[in-house]
Amino acid sequence: MKKLHFLILYCLIFPLSISNLFAQNKPNILILFTDDHTYSAVGGMGNNVVKTPNMDKLMKEGTTFTRASCLGGKHGALCVVSRAGLMTGRYLNSLQGGADVIPPEQVMMPELLKKHGYKTFATGKWHNNKESHVRAFDEADNIFFGGMNFPKEGGHEHTGMYHFDPTGQYPKSAQFKAEKYSSTMFADAAIDFLTKNKDNQQPFFAYVAFTSPHDPRSPPPPYDKMYDPHKMPLPKNFLPKHPFDNGEMDVRDEQLLPPTRTPDMIKKEIALYYGMISEVDAQIGRILEALKANGQDKNTLVIFAGDNGLAMGSHGLIGKQSVYDHSMRVPLVLRGVNIPKNQKNEALVSLADIFPTVCAYLNIEKPNSSEGKNMLEAIANPKRVFRENMYYKYRDIQLAVRTHDDWKLIKYNVNGVEHTQLFNLNKDPWETKNLAEMPKFQQKLMDMTNILKKEMVFYHDNLDLNKANWGKTEKPK
């Protein structure tokens, strides 16, 4: 009783509510988000070539979801959907239009956390509408509005950025050219925010969205010379050309190299790609070191993820506009109090599950507009099937489903021409042996087709696979 009287007296004397008095006990949330970062381009995922000591350290100190995926795409920029899905917890077909706009009725993670006493901050890439950015964040700096750093606009070396504008107007006249590499600028802003708030009683949500390792592939020194192209191994599913038209053979990503890819071309691209990944890993290390130096690391849930994968020579492709694993799967790591250390979890999870997971971690109710699942359940019961199947889609021309026991079906319809692929990922993780036309797998093909149809209903996909020309082949405007 005396303690209660003391608390009431304390709150009368000092301008703090009881909830604010205990705010420092609420875990902080820090999200580190990389761009075009395929799941296998992390040392801790078994890649013995790329050097990612800070990402590897996060994996050792937390739980890694080895079969995490993005949400697919409504157009060539898959990152738009990924970022909207991460913020809202909604699946591909539930996002408005091309997912460029996040409407007010789709509650965002930082928006909800603000109502629970959190200070929200962002730096880096925001590829959705500016109005939603202002709704989500109390503070921000070194903001990049757009999809990528085009060379003619300054590239990663002189990215066009903005300081925070609480009005949300962001006139072109307010844009400035960065004097440091993009990843450094974003890390600088994040470190500045963490340091300014190290003694603050208010918990924070910080979102750091890098534009690397998205092309242009121009890592700064010394990362530009870190990897010898001649020593780069080719992907195990390397092909000079994709075996058929998947509907995106002329998308921008695929125009970065001639249509027939040689081993030397791909090795050079991989060397530069890995250089960019090592550079952004170093910036992640700076942020984590600042978090530790400020004494914030013990009470912060760190989430590291990528927005989508990248082919980099796999299946004769360069970009992410496919539903193969190299394009759909992403790195995803959670580190924090009560998160098991050095664990790899095989649950089928997606970026849309991050929002519900954060809600569960903070013991707050997720909004009705969020559709994802709580990944803490998969952590608590790693042997239990978390999600039976994972559905993938790219535009209306590529559909796929993956089962929890690692069978995968892909269906294509491009200008009325259909292709089907069936893979046993247990025996063929690189998706190189198509079983769809083999007689002994016809029953499996039928079963997988039925599973795909069921998942399409669940994920609000109204395409009718029974129609001869089920795909809508026109590209979104």
Phi, psi and omega in degrees: 000320179298322179297319180296316178299320179297317180297317180296315178298319180299316183288335175286325182283318183253144183284060179227139172279166178298323179296322178289329179300325181259010185298328183295344179276348177285133180296140170284160177235126177233119179251126177247115191237118178262166191242123181063043186249102182290152187301328186275354182267049175223132182305317183292349177269012177100006178273112184272004183256307183289140182256110181225066186299327182282322173295319178298321180295319176300319179297320180291331183265000183213201180247130180253130175267105189282346179239037177285152181217162171279190187257359188093195184212151175260347175200186188301334180269084180299334184297334179298311179295316182301316183289320176294321180293321177297315184288326186254342185074021182256153180275170187312304188282356178260000180268139186296134175051233177271012182076006178296324182253131172256104186288160184303329182286347175265098185293132179264154182306305180296331178298314179294317183293329175302322180290342179256022171092012182268143167272130185248139186219147177218148168215151177099209192284132172227106186257023176241189187287151184293329180298321180290328178298316180293323177297326190277326194238139174282323182222158176193161174198159183048060183267136176243114176264114180150184185263324183202164178270093179292138181305320183292345180257009177116347178059199177290339185284329182220058182298139174283119186232170177227149164277166185294134177239103183297344177280342180078010184282312180047064178295152181303329181294341181271352181288144176230155179269125181294145179260358177235166177300146188307314183298322179295318180298317181290319177297319178302314181295319180296315180296320179298317178296313181299317183292319180294335184253014185293332180254008182283138178284345184275129177291158183235156168240117181239128183243116182244107186248101181287156173261003180251147011265030175302145176295162007293137183279088185225065180298144180283163174299144001270006187288341179291339180245010187291328184239130179276117181307325183293338182261002181281125176287143176286152173301147181294343177250027178299137172220148175295326180214151173291140187293345178205170180284114180268005178097352181221044180283345181241017177294161186308315180304320183283350178271000180289337177227159175304155187299332174256115187268132176262159177305320181296320178301312184292319180298321178295317179296318181296320180300316179289321178300312179295325176300318179292323179293319178295325179293314181290331174299319179297322179291323174299320178300319178298317181294315181294325178292320177295319178302317180290315181298328180276359181073021183261351188290330183287342183235034180230127171276115179261129177240118176250130181206166172245156185276330175191169179271196182201143185283309179052048177101344177294135179057024180075014183248162178247319190268203185248003188277062177205172179249018170293161181301323183297337180263327184273326187274145185224158171290144177206116184229138173242131176226127179176181178300133179072005172268123182303142181269148174053042180245141173246123185249130185265012180300146174279105182233166179221171179299333179291347180275350183293315181300307178300328179292317177298318178301314180295321180297324181268359180060044174237155184282132178285152181288156180298336182285347180273133185251345187290180182247157180278110182289345177297333176295322178290326178291319182290328182229072186296339180271348179275142179291115183281316179218125184297317186218158174236128182260138178232150176208140170232119188048213176251022186244346178226126178231147179206158172219141177238133179267163181295338176264019167070045162255147183221133177242133174235133177236137181237146168218107182237111182054040178084356179263120183258145173225147179229137176231137177231124182234140169262098187291342176295320181261340187221068184295342181267005175056057182248342185244101181282119183261003191297329184258004180277130185307320186287352180249014182293324178293319177297321178298317178295317180298316181293325178296320178293322177297318179299315180298320179295317180292327177299321178295314181299322183265020171062038178261117186265012175295143180253104183290348179281346176280145183299321180240079187278341183275145171264106191274347179291143180277145177300145180281000000 
